[in-house]
């Protein structure tokens, strides 16, 4: 390849939303090692709306830019229900440097999460980088082996859940799921977030890549549920909810045990999506999940009078 061809392969461009070629973008995301559903065009459209992008070459490497504006200043943020974005796939270091350089030149405030394939070595020192943990469970062995690696506490809670005469419905309705989430709203979520979640699930179900199992009490009260979303080699534990009754009865332990039993032996990863909260992390690790590291990138070059607004 001549030098002009080499230069064009490494040339990065900033694209406004209307300039993005969805077909080429999705082909890049779907074929990227370590791909994430959060970077698919249909997903970004739902969680971020009018997003822009940095693209290298003919969509060889891409990075979604999820933008908000406050006091006339545009900045990058991490959308709800989107754990990992960043560059797909991970480019060579000299190309990655160009991506991050473009970010810090274009935006005065950045608060985003990269994907686990992105190396921190190319990120400029003006950025603050922090390690975050996701948790994954390999499902490519039989249930007996997986369940033997449950923690003592997890096994105890599963036994308690079964003793409470709970029963599993393999796929509850989307409306029932959203209603239950609204009644048992997680901290940090609001009704607008639930509208976004409903749109994600409706599209996933339309494509045959999502399911919503639910746990009911013997009085037929829904007490725990979760949306599992399939993406390539991962099943993502995208959003879970429990009522006070469900927490008391340890319903989510039963739900996950049943899900693992159903999917054991498949060449997939169960992706728990975090968390940095010790109690939640302990819950995931209790099923034998192992950590996957990714990075939180923060850059603050706001004017001094407004800098305090984004600490």
N, C-alpha and C positions, 0 to 999 in steps of 0.2 A: 504494500500500500504506500502511495506517495505521501509526502509530508502534509500536503493540503488535506488529504483524506484523514490522516491522523489528527490534524487540528480540528477538523469538523466533528470527529468522534468525541473530542474533548470540549467542544464549544458548548457552553451552557447559555440558556435563554430564559428570561422571565416571561411567562405567559399569563395573560388575563384569562379569566374563566372561559369567556367565549371563544378564546383561541385554542383551547385544549382539544386535541383529537381524542375523543373518548375511546375509539376502537384501539388505537395504538397504545393509549395509556393502560387500558385493561389487559392488553396482551402482555405488556411489560410486567404489570403487577401479578398476573396469574402465573407467569413463568419464572418469577424471581425466587431464588432460594430464600427461605425464611419469609415468604409472602405473608401478609396479614390482611384479613378481610376489611379492616378499617380504611385501607387505602384504595379499595375498589370504588369506581365512580359512583355507583348507585348508593353506596354506603356514605361516602363523603357528601353527596347531595342531600342526604337526609340529616346528617349530624351537623354539617357546617354550612350548607346552602351555597353561597357564591364564593367558592374557594378558588385561589389562583395556584400557580405551580412554577417550579424551576425544572427544566428539562435539559438533559445532556444528549447531544447527538440526535438521532432519529428515535427518540424515546428509549434510548439504551439504559439511562438512569433517570429516575423521576423523584420529585419530592413535592407532596401537596403542601400548600400554604393556607392554613385556616386562619382567616383574618377577622378581627373585630376593630371597631373604631370607638374611641372615647376622647372627648374634648378635642376633636379634630385630628387625633393621632392614631394612625393605624398600627396595630400590633398583632403578633401571633399568639394563639392560645391553643390549648388542647381541648377538642370537643368532647362532650359527654359520650359515654359508651365507646370510647376510642382509646384503648390503652397505649398502643404503639403506632407511631407514624414514622417520620424521618425519610431517609433516602432508600429507594428500592431499585435494584439490589444494591448491596454495599459496593461502591466503586473503588478503584485504586485511590491511594491516599492523595495523589496530586489532584485528582478530580474532586474528591470529597472536600478538599481545602477550598476549591472554587465555590462549591455549594454554600459552605458556611460563611465564606467571605461575602458572597452575595446577600446572605441573610442579614448580616450585621451592617452592611451598607444600606440595605433597603429599609430595615425596621429598627426603631430605637428601643423597642421592648419586645422580648421574645420569652415565651414560657411554654415549652413544648416537650413532648416525650418522643425519643427516637425509638427505633426497633432494635431488637436484641442482636441483629446482624451488624449494626452500625458501630464502628470502632470510635472511641473517644479521642484517638490520637491525632485526628485531623481538625479537631475543634479548637478555635483560637483561645488563648489564655484569658481574653477579656470576658469569656463566658464562664458561668458557674455550672459545673457538671456534678450531678449526684447520681449514685447508683441506686436503682430500684429493683425490687424482686418480683418476678412473676413465678407461679408454681405450675409445674407440669407433671402429669402422671402417664407413664407409658402403659398402653393397653395391650401390647402385642404378646401377651402370655395368658395362661388360663386364670380363671377367677381364684382358684385355690392359692396360687402363688402370690397374686396381687393382694388378696385379703390377709395372707400370713404376714404381710408387711405393714398392716394397719397397726397403729399404736395401741397400747393397752387401753388408754382412755377412749379411743375411737371404737374399739370392739365393745367396750362397756356401754357406750352410748347407743350403739346399734342394737344391742340386746335390750336395752331399756325401751327403745323405740318400738321394737317388735312386740314387747310385752304390753304396750299400750293399745293394741288392737287397731293400729293404723292400717290404711290400705292405699295402694297406689293406683291412680288413674294415669295411663300412659300418655295421654295428650288432651289437656283441658282446652276450652275455647279461649281465643285471644281476648274476647271481651271479659270473660271471667278472670283471666290473668291480670289484665289492666285494672279491673275493679279491685281485685285483691291487693295489688301494688299500691293503689291510691289509698286504700284503707290502712295499709301498713307501710306508709311511705318511708323510704330510707333517708337518713340524714344526707343533705346535699342535693337531693332530687326534688323537683317541683312538677306541677302539672304539665308544663311545657315539655319537660324532659320525658314525661310519660307519653306524650303525643309523638315525640321522636322515636321512642322505643316501640310504640305500636306500629309505626310506619316501617321500622326495620324488620320487625317480626312478620308483618303482613307480607312484605316482599320476600323474605326468607321462606315462608311457608308456600308462597306462590311458586318459588323455585324448587320446592321440595327439600330445603336444606335447614329446616328448623323444627324443633319439637318442644312442647311445654308439658312435662309431666307434673302432676300435682299429688299431694298427700292429703288424705281426708281422715278425720277422726271417725270413731264408730258412730257418732251422732251426725255424720255426713257433713261436717264443717271442713271446708278447705283450710288447711293450716300451714302449708308450705308448698312453694312452687319455684320453678326455675326455667328460664329459656336457654336451651342448648342450641347453638348455631354451628353448623358444619361448614368448614372451609378447608379445602384440600386435605392435609393430613391431620387436621385438628378439629376437635369438638370443643367449642368455647362455652364455658359456664358464664354466659353473658350477663345475666341479671337474675338474682335470687331474692326471694322474699319469704319471711316467716311471720306468722302472727305470734302473740304472746303464748297462745296455746301450743302452737307448733314448736316454739322454743322450749317450752316446758316438757313436751313429749319427745324432744330430740328428733323431730320429723325429718329435718334435712339430712341427718345421718342415714336414715332409712332410704330416703330418696336417692342419695348418692351411691349407697351400697347396691341398690337395685339397678341403677344405671350402669355401674361398673360391671355387675354380673351379666347384664344384657350385652355389653359391648366388649367384654374380655375376649382376647384372642385376635382382635382387629389391629391392623398396622396403623394406629392412630395415637395421637396424644390428647389427653383430656387437659384442656387449658383452663386453669382456674382464675386467670387474670389478676394475680397479685395475692397478698397485699402487704403493705408495709406496717399495717396494724398488727401487733404481736398476737393478739387473740385470734384474729382471722387467719394469719399465717399458720398458726398452730393447728387450726381446724384443717387446712389444706394438707399440711405435712402429716397430719394424723392418718391420711389415706395413702401415705407413701409417696406423695408428690415431692419433686426436687426443684430447687430454685433455678430460674433462668434470669440472668441479669440484663437489664437495659438501662438507658440513661435519660435523666431529666436535665434538659438544657435550659438555662435561664440567662438572659442578657438584659441589662438595664442601663440604657444610655439616654434616659428621659431628661428633659430640662430640669434643673434643680427645683424650681417651684412646684413641679408635679411629680417629682421622683418618689415622694413618700406615698403617693397613691398606689404604687405597684410594688410595695416591698414584699 
